[in-house]
Amino acid sequence: MLTPSSSVSPLRRQAARAALALDDASILRTCEVEFFIASGPGGQHRNTTASGVRLTHPPTELSVTATERRSQAQNRSVALKRLRSGLEALSVVPKVRRATKPPRGAQRRRLEDKRLTGARKAQRREKHFD
């Protein structure tokens, strides 16, 4: 699955948003649809018919495939759903994260805990060598 990242170009993001506004038939018209023979379980019918579907959306360079079903029509609808979810993921703008400093109280507690742990370990060393 596609994850949103800051490396997505603004043009791809804009194309994804524009494609999401379209209905299914319009998206299919803009896509390159490719049918292929899918392998795997399903018997002779699946191995002899071109039931696998690959949709490529050229403006966003997004490609999805569906080969689960023996029916080309069912695979096309599954691939279209996957394409929509991929376009949604592309259109998300990730929130910019800003670095924060830990509060003084938390810093003080952490250092105090370190001091206590060090003291405990020092006591163990003293007992060990007597």
LOLO-254222 format. One record per residue (C-alpha): residue in three letters; x, z, y. Coordinates in steps of 0.2 Angstrom, whole numbers. Each point is the difference from the previous one (the first is absolute). Example, Ala and Ser with C-alpha at 12.3 -4.5 7.8 and 13.67 -1.06 7.14 Angstrom:
# residues 2
 resn    c1    c3    c2
  ALA    62    39   -22
  SER     6    -3    17
***
This chain:
# residues 130
 resn    c1    c3    c2
  MET     0     0     0
  LEU     6    -4    17
  THR     4    15    11
  PRO    -1     0    19
  SER    17     0     9
  SER     8    -3    16
  SER     9   -15    -7
  VAL   -16   -11     1
  SER     1   -12    14
  PRO   -13     0    13
  LEU    -5   -18    -4
  ARG    -4     4   -18
  ARG    -9    16     5
  GLN   -11   -11    12
  ALA    -3   -13   -13
  ALA    -6    14   -12
  ARG   -12     7    13
  ALA    -7   -18     3
  ALA    -2    -3   -18
  LEU    -9    16    -3
  ALA   -13    -5    13
  LEU    -4   -15   -11
  ASP   -13    -1   -14
  ASP     6    -3   -18
  ALA    -3   -19     0
  SER    10    -2    16
  ILE    14    10    -7
  LEU     0   -11   -16
  ARG     1   -16    11
  THR    16     7     9
  CYS     8     5   -16
  GLU    10   -11   -13
  VAL    -9     3   -16
  GLU     9    -3   -16
  PHE    -6     1   -18
  PHE    11     3   -15
  ILE    -1     4   -18
  ALA     1    19    -2
  SER     9     8   -15
  GLY    -4    16    -9
  PRO   -15     6   -10
  GLY   -16    -9     0
  GLY     2   -12   -14
  GLN     0   -19     0
  HIS   -12    -2    14
  ARG    11     9    12
  ASN    16    -9    -6
  THR    -7   -18     2
  THR   -10     1    16
  ALA     7     2    18
  SER    -9    16     4
  GLY    14     9     9
  VAL    -2    -1    19
  ARG    14     1    14
  LEU    -6     1    18
  THR    14    -3    13
  HIS    -5     3    19
  PRO    13   -10     9
  PRO    -2     8    18
  THR     5    17    -8
  GLU    10    -6   -14
  LEU   -10    12   -12
  SER    -2    -5   -18
  VAL   -12     8   -13
  THR    -4    -4   -18
  ALA   -14     4   -12
  THR     1    -3   -19
  GLU   -10    14    -7
  ARG   -15   -10    -5
  ARG    -3   -15   -10
  SER   -11    -8    13
  GLN     8    -9    15
  ALA   -15     5    12
  GLN     2    18    -4
  ASN    19    -1     3
  ARG    -3    -9    16
  SER   -11    14     7
  VAL    12    14    -6
  ALA    15    -9     8
  LEU   -11    -2    16
  LYS    -3    19     0
  ARG    19     3    -2
  LEU     4   -12    14
  ARG   -12    10    11
  SER     8    16    -4
  GLY    17    -7     3
  LEU    -5    -7    17
  GLU    -7    17     4
  ALA    16     8    -4
  LEU    10   -13    10
  SER   -12     3    16
  VAL     4    19     0
  VAL    12     5    14
  PRO    10    15    -6
  LYS     0    15    11
  VAL    17     3     8
  ARG     8    16    -6
  ARG     9    11    13
  ALA    13    12    -6
  THR    -4    18     3
  LYS    10    16     1
  PRO    -5    15   -10
  PRO    -6    15    10
  ARG    12    14     5
  GLY    -9    12   -11
  ALA     1   -11   -16
  GLN    18    -3     4
  ARG     4    19     2
  ARG   -10     4   -17
  ARG    10   -13    -9
  LEU    16     6     6
  GLU    -5    18    -4
  ASP    -5    -5   -18
  LYS    17    -8    -2
  ARG     9    15     6
  LEU   -10    11   -13
  THR     3   -12   -14
  GLY    19     0     4
  ALA     0    19     0
  ARG    -8     1   -17
  LYS    12   -12    -7
  ALA    15    10     7
  GLN    -7    15    -8
  ARG    -1    -9   -17
  ARG    18    -5     2
  GLU     6    18     4
  LYS   -10     7   -15
  HIS     7   -13   -12
  PHE    19     3     4
  ASP    -1    20    -2
***
